Amino acid sequence: MRASTIKEGTLYRDIVRGAFEIAWRRRELLPLGFLASLLMMNGGAFEFIIRAIYKISSGDPYAGGAANALAVFNALMAGDAAGRMSVFFSLLVFLAVFALVVLVAASASGALLQTIARRAKTKTRSMGRAFAGGAAHVGQLVLTQLVGRTVIFAAFVLAALGVYSSIDGRFGIAVGVILFVIFALVALIVSFLMMMTNAGIMIGNERWVNAAHDAFRFLKRHWLVSLEMIGLVFLATVASTALILAALAVVIAPFTLILLALSALHATAIIAVTTFIFGALGLFIVLIGGSMLAVFEHAAWALLYTRLADHSAISKLERLWEKLKNMRKHARPRRR
C-alpha cells in the first residue's frame, strides 16, 4: 500500500474532513449507506450503548424477547394443525427475510469500505460492481458481525446483572456503574475491531483470521489513536443526530401549526393530505441523514485503516506530550 500523504499534525482533521466530503459529495454512495445502516453495520457501538441504557432502565431487558419467544412456542404447540403450520411458515418467512437483510447489509458495508478506499486512490467503479465486491466476501463479513455482537451481548448481560444486583442491595451501586462502564468500553473496542477486520477483508484482501489478527495488532500498536478515533466518531455521530433532529423540528413545527389551523376548520381530507406530505418529508430527512451518517462512519474507518496499515499514525496525546517535553527542554535556564 502506498505511503500516506496525511501530515501527522492533521491526522484526525484530514480523516474527518475527508470522510465528511465523501459523505456530502458522493451522493451515489447513499444507497449503500442506507443498506449498511439497516442492522447497524456501520460500527454502531453507540447505538449498542444507547439501547443498553434503554433496556436496563426498562427494568427487565429480557422481557420483550422472552415474551415473543414464548408466544411463538405456545402458538406452535397449541391450536389445530392448520394454525401450527401457518405459524411455522410465518416464522420461516420472517427468518428468511431477516437473513436476507443481514446479507444485504453486510454486503453493502463491505462495498462501502472497498469503494471508499479505491476512490481515495482515484479508482472508480459502479455501485453494482461495488455491491458485488461486498457480496463476494459476505460470509466473512457476517462472521465478523456474529463474533463481535456475541461478545458485546455477553458484556451487556454481565452489565445488566451487575446493575440489577446493585439495585437489589447485594452489591454496591459502584459495582453496577463499573460493570456498565466496562460494557461500554467493550462495545466501543469490539466495534472498532469489527470495522478494522472488515476493512482488512475488503481493502487489504485478507482472509478473516489474518484480518482479525491485524485488527488486534492495530489496537495494540496504536491503541491511543484507536481510542481517540472512536471518540471523534462518537462526537460526529452525536452532532449528526442533533442535526437530523433539528431538521425534523423544522419540519414538525410548521406542520403542528398547520394541523391546528386545519383542525379548527374541520378539513378532514386536507388534514390527511398534509399529514402524508409532512410524514413523507420527515421520513426522507431521516433516511438521507442516516445514510449519510453511515457513509461518513465507513469513510472514517476506511481512511483510518489505510493510515494504520501505513504504520504512520501518531496519536494526538503522544504529539502533545512530545510538544510539552520540547517546551520544557527549551524553557530550562542555561547553566553558566
BAPALO-134945 format. One record per residue (C-alpha): residue in one letter; x, y, z. Coordinates in steps of 0.02 Angstrom, whole numbers, plus 50000, padded with zeros to 5 digits. Layout:
// BAPALO-134945
aXYZ ...
END
This chain:
// BAPALO-134945
m500005000050000 r500665017149954 a501295028750088 s500015040450163 t500105058950123 i499195064850280 k500285075150394 e500445069150573 g499835085650643 t498215084350544 l497875065750561 y496105066750629 r495695083250544 d496055076050372 i495185059550408 v493605067950474 r493615081150337 g493925067950203 a492525056950272 f491335071750278 e491745076650099 i491435058750041 a489765058050131 w489235075150065 r489855074449886 r489725056149840 r487845055149830 e487945038749735 l488555030549896 l486935034649990 p486015018749935 l487455008250002 g487435018750161 f485585015650183 l485774996850160 a487284996150276 s486325005250413 l484884992750414 l485674982350552 m486964994650622 m488294987750505 n489185004650516 g490085000450677 g488665007050783 a489405004550955 f488495020051015 e486825012750964 f487274997051063 i487615007951216 i486035018451196 r484975002851175 a485804995051328 i485375010451432 y483565009451373 k483414990751406 i484214991551579 s483155006651629 s481584997251575 g481804985651724 d481864969251628 p482904969651469 y482474951651426 a480584953151447 g480194957751266 g481234944051187 a480684930751312 a478844935351290 n478954934651099 a479864917951103 l478574910851225 a477134917151116 v477864908650962 f478174892551058 n476384892351125 a475694895650951 l476694881050883 m476124869451022 a474314874751037 g472904875250911 d472494864250764 a473684857950631 a473234871750508 g473604885250638 r475274877350685 m475774876150502 s475314894350475 v476384899850622 f477804888650565 f477834895550388 s477674913350453 l479194910250562 l480144903250413 v479704918550308 f480254930150448 l481924921050468 a482194921050280 v481854939750267 f482964943150417 a484374932750342 l484184942050177 v484274958950265 v485854953350357 l486684947750195 v486204963650103 a486764974950247 a488424965850266 s488754966350078 a488364984950072 s489514988350220 g490944979150137 a490594987849972 l490695004850057 l492385001150135 q493124994749974 t492375008349864 i492945022449978 a494715015449984 r494765013849795 r494095031449770 a495485037749882 k496655030049751 t495655038349610 k494935021849551 t493085022449507 r491825008449492 s489945006749475 m488885003949629 g488304987249557 r490084981049546 a490454988149717 f488994978649794 a489544962849703 g491264965049781 g490494965649954 a489364950849916 a490894940649865 h491524941750045 v489834941750133 g490204925650229 q491734933150314 l490834949750344 v489364941050428 l490584930650532 t491334946950597 q489604953050648 l489164936450730 v490754935550835 g490764953950880 r488934955050927 t489064939251032 v490484946951134 i489514963351153 f487934954051206 a488904943951336 a489624960151407 f487874967551409 v487174952651507 l488544954651638 a488234973351648 a486354970951667 l486584958051804 g487804969551894 v486624984451885 y485124974451950 s486164966552087 s486754983652144 i484954989952144 d484384975052249 g485734979152376 r486754963352358 f488204973652291 g488664991752299 i487975003752168 a489765007052114 v489904989052054 g488444991251935 v489155007551870 i490874999951844 l490154984951753 f489144996151637 v490695006751601 i491634990751561 f490214985551444 a490305002451356 l492185000751332 v491974982951268 a490634988751145 l491735002851081 i493314992351064 v492434977250988 s491544988450863 f493234995750815 l493954978250793 m492444973350688 m492674987950570 m494554985350557 t494294966850523 n493044970450385 a494214983750315 g495614970950311 i494484959150216 m493854971950090 i495344983750075 g496824972750121 n496084957550031 e496474946550182 r495644930950249 w494584932850405 v495874926150528 n497264937050460 a496134952350455 a495594949650636 h497414947450687 d497884963850602 a496424972550688 f497084966950859 r498834972150805 f498194989450757 l497334991050926 k498884985451020 r500124995950922 h499015011350901 w497835010051048 l497865028851082 v497475032750900 s496085019750904 l495275026651061 e495435044551000 m494645040050834 i493235030950922 g492915046751023 l492905057550866 v491675046050778 f490595046650935 l490595065750933 a490215065850747 t488785053750775 v488055064650913 a488235080350807 s487445071850655 t486005065350760 a485725082850829 l485685089950653 i484415076750598 l483325080650749 a483475099350713 a482925096350533 l481445086150596 a481005100250716 v481005112550570 v479755101150482 i478685097050634 a478475115050696 p477525121950545 f476615105450525 t475925106950701 l475325124850669 i474525119950504 l473705104750583 l472965115250722 a472275127650596 l471515113950488 s470785105250641 a469855121250684 l469125121150508 h468675102550519 a469505099450350 t469745080550366 a470335077250188 i471585091550190 i472235085850360 a472545068350290 v473485075150138 t474515087150245 t474955073250367 f475525062150224 i476605075950146 f477475080750308 g477655062450360 a478495058250194 l479625073550212 g480125068350389 l480465050450333 f481515057050189 i482565067550308 v482855052650424 l483325040950281 i484505053350198 g485285058450364 g485525040450420 s486255035450252 m487485049950253 l487995045650431 a488335027650380 v489395033450233 f490335045550345 e490745032250475 h491285019550346 a492365032750262 a493175037250429 w493575019050468 a494205015650291 l495365030850294 l495985026250468 y496325008450412 t497395014250266 r498355025650386 l498655011950515 a499174999950379 d500495012650327 h501225012050504 s501235031050508 a499905035950635 i500385045050794 s499045049150923 k498595066950972 l499075063651154 e500795057451100 r501065072950994 l500515084351136 w501675075251256 e503135077551137 k502735096051121 l502675098051310 k504355089251329 n505125100551197 m504395116051280 r505095110851448 k506765107051369 h506885124151289 a506235132851445 r507615126251557 p508845140051606 r510595137951540 r511945134551668 r513415146351672 
END
